[in-house]
Amino acid sequence: MSPRRIVLAVLALLTLLAVPAAAHADAPPGAQQWKVLNASSVENGVQYHLLNTKNNSRIGYGDRWFGVDLEWTSGGGDFVFMKDSGKSNVRDHRRGPLATDQNVSIYNTKTRRYLRYEKRGDAKAELEWNSTPRYEWQLDSQQGATFSLLNTKVKKHLVYQVKNYGINLGWYETSAPTTQSFSVGLSAQPIVQGWVPYAGSFGGGTRGTLQSVQNASSSATLLFVKPGRGTQDCGDPTATVPVAPRATMTADQLKMLYGSATPRLPVNFLACLTTPTPQSISLTFVNITYRLDA
């Protein structure tokens, strides 16, 4: 090689070295919600119990009517993170550390399928199972056995998030609304005496405060039972707090029922109902708003 070519080659190499590598942005602190149990780090091809640190519950496969088949359960199998082997239909089972910016698939040992993104809308977790690997996940901002789960397809982090339907999972939002909404079902219970009891609850495992409660029915008046009274007392006007169809509880009504205009979650609802004409109602709803703790 001529001296001129040697000089050009060295200059080209120095130019490449001078270009900084693309930095991998750290995940927001609120998105770092995942942890593998009984391990000090995450490796390729190893089975792990997977825990969400926000609600302190283990996640696994579980059959559901709505959304992806996932449950907060100890019996839903383990999860395996696998890097791309670079060869079609060949899975890389070799143990070894996984880089933060390395694309991996997420395999569940009970369903024997892989987790992937599935567009569903805000009401449900946007996830589904796939029979073949989908290398669309990264174990972002690893700190030993804890990390955040980044989906590279939507470029968002998977986190615990209350949903109207299905499992409580969603995408981390840096500008999440200060209040959130939910529809709580009050289902008819066996009659003990007199009136049909309707009961429901909201906020188990959620840290926050109730902001408002609206009767979602367009025809039924809900009679919310005061503390120390029962549905057998629904005929006594002093025993209940009535909320008309489509009406919202006042601050004073919330105080009567829960001792505060913004009670801490979880909250339980117990009510009777009346309608202009006799009806057989097995389920009615209240629309609530709530504020999550910062």
GIJOLIN-V944942 format. One record per residue. N is the residue number from 1. RES is the residue in one small letter. PSI is psi in radians with two decimals (NA if undefined). OMEGA is omega as a letter, one per 30 degrees, with the letter a starting at -180 (none if undefined). Layout:
# GIJOLIN-V944942
n=N res=RES psi=PSI omega=OMEGA
n=N res=RES psi=PSI omega=OMEGA
This chain:
# GIJOLIN-V944942
n=1 res=m psi=2.38 omega=a
n=2 res=s psi=2.72 omega=l
n=3 res=p psi=-0.65 omega=a
n=4 res=r psi=-0.75 omega=l
n=5 res=r psi=-0.63 omega=l
n=6 res=i psi=-0.77 omega=l
n=7 res=v psi=-0.75 omega=l
n=8 res=l psi=-0.71 omega=l
n=9 res=a psi=-0.73 omega=l
n=10 res=v psi=-0.73 omega=l
n=11 res=l psi=-0.70 omega=l
n=12 res=a psi=-0.72 omega=l
n=13 res=l psi=-0.76 omega=l
n=14 res=l psi=-0.62 omega=l
n=15 res=t psi=-0.74 omega=l
n=16 res=l psi=-0.73 omega=a
n=17 res=l psi=-0.47 omega=a
n=18 res=a psi=-0.31 omega=a
n=19 res=v psi=2.07 omega=a
n=20 res=p psi=2.54 omega=l
n=21 res=a psi=2.59 omega=l
n=22 res=a psi=2.18 omega=a
n=23 res=a psi=2.53 omega=l
n=24 res=h psi=1.98 omega=a
n=25 res=a psi=2.39 omega=l
n=26 res=d psi=2.64 omega=l
n=27 res=a psi=2.64 omega=l
n=28 res=p psi=2.51 omega=a
n=29 res=p psi=-0.64 omega=a
n=30 res=g psi=-0.23 omega=a
n=31 res=a psi=-0.21 omega=a
n=32 res=q psi=1.45 omega=a
n=33 res=q psi=0.16 omega=a
n=34 res=w psi=2.57 omega=a
n=35 res=k psi=2.40 omega=l
n=36 res=v psi=2.40 omega=a
n=37 res=l psi=2.65 omega=l
n=38 res=n psi=0.68 omega=l
n=39 res=a psi=2.69 omega=l
n=40 res=s psi=-0.18 omega=l
n=41 res=s psi=3.05 omega=a
n=42 res=v psi=2.23 omega=a
n=43 res=e psi=2.78 omega=l
n=44 res=n psi=2.38 omega=l
n=45 res=g psi=0.29 omega=a
n=46 res=v psi=2.43 omega=l
n=47 res=q psi=2.32 omega=a
n=48 res=y psi=2.55 omega=l
n=49 res=h psi=2.29 omega=a
n=50 res=l psi=2.18 omega=a
n=51 res=l psi=2.43 omega=l
n=52 res=n psi=2.15 omega=a
n=53 res=t psi=-0.23 omega=l
n=54 res=k psi=-0.80 omega=l
n=55 res=n psi=0.09 omega=l
n=56 res=n psi=0.76 omega=a
n=57 res=s psi=2.55 omega=l
n=58 res=r psi=2.48 omega=a
n=59 res=i psi=2.61 omega=l
n=60 res=g psi=3.08 omega=l
n=61 res=y psi=2.44 omega=l
n=62 res=g psi=2.34 omega=a
n=63 res=d psi=2.31 omega=a
n=64 res=r psi=2.69 omega=l
n=65 res=w psi=-0.66 omega=a
n=66 res=f psi=2.39 omega=l
n=67 res=g psi=-2.90 omega=a
n=68 res=v psi=2.56 omega=a
n=69 res=d psi=1.39 omega=l
n=70 res=l psi=2.57 omega=l
n=71 res=e psi=2.78 omega=l
n=72 res=w psi=1.72 omega=a
n=73 res=t psi=2.72 omega=l
n=74 res=s psi=-0.05 omega=a
n=75 res=g psi=0.38 omega=a
n=76 res=g psi=0.38 omega=l
n=77 res=g psi=3.05 omega=l
n=78 res=d psi=2.97 omega=l
n=79 res=f psi=2.50 omega=l
n=80 res=v psi=2.24 omega=l
n=81 res=f psi=2.21 omega=a
n=82 res=m psi=2.25 omega=l
n=83 res=k psi=2.81 omega=a
n=84 res=d psi=2.19 omega=l
n=85 res=s psi=-0.27 omega=a
n=86 res=g psi=-0.02 omega=l
n=87 res=k psi=2.39 omega=a
n=88 res=s psi=2.34 omega=l
n=89 res=n psi=0.36 omega=l
n=90 res=v psi=2.09 omega=l
n=91 res=r psi=2.42 omega=a
n=92 res=d psi=1.86 omega=a
n=93 res=h psi=0.01 omega=a
n=94 res=r psi=2.29 omega=l
n=95 res=r psi=2.60 omega=l
n=96 res=g psi=2.80 omega=a
n=97 res=p psi=2.65 omega=l
n=98 res=l psi=2.21 omega=l
n=99 res=a psi=2.65 omega=a
n=100 res=t psi=-0.67 omega=a
n=101 res=d psi=0.37 omega=a
n=102 res=q psi=2.22 omega=l
n=103 res=n psi=2.32 omega=a
n=104 res=v psi=2.84 omega=l
n=105 res=s psi=2.77 omega=l
n=106 res=i psi=1.96 omega=a
n=107 res=y psi=2.39 omega=l
n=108 res=n psi=2.28 omega=a
n=109 res=t psi=-0.29 omega=l
n=110 res=k psi=-0.85 omega=l
n=111 res=t psi=-0.28 omega=a
n=112 res=r psi=0.72 omega=l
n=113 res=r psi=3.07 omega=a
n=114 res=y psi=2.46 omega=a
n=115 res=l psi=2.42 omega=l
n=116 res=r psi=2.90 omega=l
n=117 res=y psi=2.44 omega=l
n=118 res=e psi=2.08 omega=a
n=119 res=k psi=2.13 omega=a
n=120 res=r psi=-0.43 omega=a
n=121 res=g psi=2.92 omega=a
n=122 res=d psi=-0.39 omega=a
n=123 res=a psi=-0.38 omega=a
n=124 res=k psi=2.73 omega=l
n=125 res=a psi=2.27 omega=a
n=126 res=e psi=1.21 omega=a
n=127 res=l psi=2.76 omega=l
n=128 res=e psi=2.93 omega=l
n=129 res=w psi=2.59 omega=a
n=130 res=n psi=2.51 omega=a
n=131 res=s psi=-0.34 omega=l
n=132 res=t psi=2.75 omega=a
n=133 res=p psi=2.47 omega=l
n=134 res=r psi=1.87 omega=a
n=135 res=y psi=1.23 omega=a
n=136 res=e psi=0.41 omega=a
n=137 res=w psi=2.63 omega=l
n=138 res=q psi=2.47 omega=l
n=139 res=l psi=1.48 omega=a
n=140 res=d psi=2.53 omega=l
n=141 res=s psi=0.88 omega=a
n=142 res=q psi=2.39 omega=l
n=143 res=q psi=1.53 omega=a
n=144 res=g psi=-2.05 omega=a
n=145 res=a psi=-0.01 omega=a
n=146 res=t psi=2.66 omega=a
n=147 res=f psi=3.03 omega=l
n=148 res=s psi=2.71 omega=a
n=149 res=l psi=1.88 omega=l
n=150 res=l psi=2.20 omega=l
n=151 res=n psi=2.06 omega=a
n=152 res=t psi=-0.26 omega=l
n=153 res=k psi=-0.72 omega=l
n=154 res=v psi=-0.10 omega=l
n=155 res=k psi=0.78 omega=l
n=156 res=k psi=2.77 omega=a
n=157 res=h psi=2.35 omega=l
n=158 res=l psi=2.25 omega=a
n=159 res=v psi=2.91 omega=l
n=160 res=y psi=2.30 omega=a
n=161 res=q psi=2.23 omega=a
n=162 res=v psi=2.30 omega=a
n=163 res=k psi=2.71 omega=l
n=164 res=n psi=-0.59 omega=a
n=165 res=y psi=2.57 omega=l
n=166 res=g psi=-2.88 omega=a
n=167 res=i psi=2.61 omega=a
n=168 res=n psi=1.36 omega=l
n=169 res=l psi=2.53 omega=l
n=170 res=g psi=-2.91 omega=a
n=171 res=w psi=2.38 omega=a
n=172 res=y psi=2.30 omega=l
n=173 res=e psi=2.20 omega=a
n=174 res=t psi=-0.44 omega=l
n=175 res=s psi=0.94 omega=a
n=176 res=a psi=2.53 omega=l
n=177 res=p psi=2.60 omega=a
n=178 res=t psi=-0.50 omega=l
n=179 res=t psi=2.66 omega=l
n=180 res=q psi=2.80 omega=a
n=181 res=s psi=2.72 omega=l
n=182 res=f psi=2.60 omega=l
n=183 res=s psi=2.11 omega=a
n=184 res=v psi=2.20 omega=l
n=185 res=g psi=2.32 omega=l
n=186 res=l psi=1.97 omega=a
n=187 res=s psi=2.57 omega=a
n=188 res=a psi=2.38 omega=a
n=189 res=q psi=2.84 omega=l
n=190 res=p psi=2.44 omega=a
n=191 res=i psi=2.20 omega=l
n=192 res=v psi=-0.80 omega=l
n=193 res=q psi=2.11 omega=l
n=194 res=g psi=-1.73 omega=a
n=195 res=w psi=2.74 omega=l
n=196 res=v psi=2.13 omega=l
n=197 res=p psi=2.45 omega=l
n=198 res=y psi=2.17 omega=a
n=199 res=a psi=2.59 omega=l
n=200 res=g psi=2.94 omega=l
n=201 res=s psi=2.85 omega=l
n=202 res=f psi=2.52 omega=l
n=203 res=g psi=0.19 omega=l
n=204 res=g psi=2.14 omega=a
n=205 res=g psi=0.11 omega=a
n=206 res=t psi=2.26 omega=l
n=207 res=r psi=1.94 omega=a
n=208 res=g psi=-2.93 omega=a
n=209 res=t psi=2.53 omega=l
n=210 res=l psi=2.35 omega=a
n=211 res=q psi=-0.67 omega=a
n=212 res=s psi=2.74 omega=l
n=213 res=v psi=2.16 omega=l
n=214 res=q psi=2.38 omega=l
n=215 res=n psi=1.99 omega=a
n=216 res=a psi=-0.24 omega=a
n=217 res=s psi=2.54 omega=l
n=218 res=s psi=-0.02 omega=a
n=219 res=s psi=-0.46 omega=a
n=220 res=a psi=2.40 omega=l
n=221 res=t psi=2.24 omega=l
n=222 res=l psi=2.31 omega=l
n=223 res=l psi=1.69 omega=a
n=224 res=f psi=2.26 omega=a
n=225 res=v psi=2.27 omega=l
n=226 res=k psi=2.74 omega=l
n=227 res=p psi=2.43 omega=l
n=228 res=g psi=-0.09 omega=l
n=229 res=r psi=2.96 omega=a
n=230 res=g psi=3.02 omega=a
n=231 res=t psi=-0.30 omega=l
n=232 res=q psi=-0.25 omega=l
n=233 res=d psi=0.17 omega=a
n=234 res=c psi=-0.32 omega=l
n=235 res=g psi=-0.20 omega=l
n=236 res=d psi=2.00 omega=a
n=237 res=p psi=-0.41 omega=a
n=238 res=t psi=-0.14 omega=a
n=239 res=a psi=-0.17 omega=a
n=240 res=t psi=2.87 omega=l
n=241 res=v psi=1.88 omega=a
n=242 res=p psi=2.39 omega=l
n=243 res=v psi=2.02 omega=a
n=244 res=a psi=2.88 omega=l
n=245 res=p psi=2.26 omega=l
n=246 res=r psi=0.11 omega=a
n=247 res=a psi=2.79 omega=l
n=248 res=t psi=2.43 omega=l
n=249 res=m psi=2.47 omega=l
n=250 res=t psi=2.92 omega=l
n=251 res=a psi=-0.69 omega=l
n=252 res=d psi=-0.67 omega=l
n=253 res=q psi=-0.70 omega=l
n=254 res=l psi=-0.69 omega=l
n=255 res=k psi=-0.70 omega=l
n=256 res=m psi=-0.65 omega=a
n=257 res=l psi=-0.66 omega=a
n=258 res=y psi=-0.02 omega=l
n=259 res=g psi=-0.01 omega=a
n=260 res=s psi=2.61 omega=l
n=261 res=a psi=-0.31 omega=l
n=262 res=t psi=1.26 omega=a
n=263 res=p psi=2.68 omega=l
n=264 res=r psi=2.55 omega=l
n=265 res=l psi=2.62 omega=g
n=266 res=p psi=2.83 omega=l
n=267 res=v psi=2.57 omega=l
n=268 res=n psi=2.52 omega=l
n=269 res=f psi=2.29 omega=l
n=270 res=l psi=2.17 omega=a
n=271 res=a psi=2.83 omega=l
n=272 res=c psi=3.01 omega=l
n=273 res=l psi=2.70 omega=l
n=274 res=t psi=2.58 omega=l
n=275 res=t psi=2.71 omega=a
n=276 res=p psi=-0.61 omega=l
n=277 res=t psi=2.62 omega=a
n=278 res=p psi=2.33 omega=l
n=279 res=q psi=2.67 omega=l
n=280 res=s psi=1.87 omega=a
n=281 res=i psi=2.11 omega=a
n=282 res=s psi=-0.35 omega=a
n=283 res=l psi=2.31 omega=l
n=284 res=t psi=2.90 omega=a
n=285 res=f psi=2.66 omega=l
n=286 res=v psi=2.42 omega=l
n=287 res=n psi=2.20 omega=a
n=288 res=i psi=2.75 omega=l
n=289 res=t psi=2.58 omega=a
n=290 res=y psi=2.74 omega=l
n=291 res=r psi=2.22 omega=l
n=292 res=l psi=2.59 omega=l
n=293 res=d psi=2.55 omega=l
n=294 res=a psi=NA omega=none
